[in-house]
Amino acid sequence: IVGPATLRRAAAIVKMGFTELDALHRACAEAAGAELFLTTDDRVVKRAARVSAALKVKVRNPLAWLGEYRR
């Protein structure tokens, strides 16, 4: 169940330029305490990079993250 705080956070993330569903995914990841959100959606990765300071979860492409992780 998604609570009111998560829905408010999703609304704030929508204002950063994400779609409603993408924002809800990010808000749920934050609420769950995730450190990383992996996605193959390049638009989401690029948008997240632009607003990374405002997000509480890092957003990465799985292949790019794997390359970073191996270093």
N, C-alpha and C positions, 0 to 999 in steps of 0.2 A: 504494500500500500504506500502510495506517495503522499507524504504529509504536506501541510500548508507551507512550511518553511522551504521545502524542496521546490514546490510550485512557485514560490516567490523568487527563489534563486534562479529557476528556469526562466522566469519572466525577465529577470535582470540580464541573463545571458542572451536572450532573444534581442535585447536592446544593443548588444555587442555585434549583432549581425548574423547570428545563427538562426536556422529554421527552428520552429517550435519543437520538433522531435529531436533534433540535434541538441538543442538547449536542454531538453529534459534528460537526455542521455548524460550530458555533462553534469547537470545538477545531481542526478542520482549517483554518479561516480563520486562526486564530491561528498555527498551525504554518507556514502558507504566508506569513506576514508581511503579511496583509491589514490595511489600516487601517480598512476599512468593510465592513459586511455589510448588504446591502439585503434586506428581506423585506416582503411585504404582510401577514404574519401579525401582526395587532394584539396578540395575546396575547404573542407573542415580543418585540415592540417594548416593550410595557409592562413585562414581566418584566426585560428587559435594562436599562431605565431605572432600575429599582429596585436593580439590582446592578451598575451601570455601573462602579463603582470596582474591582470584582473581575474585570471582563472586559478583555481586551487589544485587543478590536476593537469599534469603535463599531457599534451596531445602529440602523438607521434604516429608516423607510418610504421607498420611492423618491420619492414625491411630496413628502413633507416634506423629505427631503434635498435635492431639486432646489430647493425654495424657499429652504432655508438656503444652498445653493451659489451661488445667483444674487445673494445680498446682497453 
